[in-house]
Amino acid sequence: MIDRGMMRWVPFSAIKEQFEGLNELYEKQNEVSMPILDEQKLELINDIVCCAMAGNKQVNISYQKQKKIYSEVGYIHYYDMICNELRIRNQHDNVFYIKVNHVTDIKYT
């Protein structure tokens, strides 16, 4: 028997209140809490950021925003010490601002 998961509750979404309740349930299931990074992981992130900025290397940065995990691929353009954020430039020359304390992982691509 195949479990249909949340699909079995979709017919009950005909009533507005039930529909809103089901949407809240979907959102809560997709929420991710901020992982606790140990000292080694923070040092590794710092080393990769420094090397990527110095060598203009492309990185894949995972970060948390509004209780969801996102990922961006690009070059670290600038580190703003005052705002404590990284500026990432992707292949389309769009600039993303990512708070350093929201970064969960970083890897070379």
Stockholm file with secondary structure:
# STOCKHOLM 1.0

chainA/1-109         MIDRGMMRWVPFSAIKEQFEGLNELYEKQNEVSMPILDEQKLELINDIVCCAMAGNKQVNISYQKQKKIYSEVGYIHYYDMICNELRIRNQHDNVFYIKVNHVTDIKYT
#=GR chainA/1-109 SS CCCCGGGGGGGGGGSHHHHHHHHHHHHHHHCCCCCCCCHHHHHHHHHHHHHHHHHTCEEEEEEEETTEEEEEEEEEEEEETTTTEEEEECTTCCEEEEEGGGEEEEEEC
#=GC SS_cons         CCCCGGGGGGGGGGSHHHHHHHHHHHHHHHCCCCCCCCHHHHHHHHHHHHHHHHHTCEEEEEEEETTEEEEEEEEEEEEETTTTEEEEECTTCCEEEEEGGGEEEEEEC
//
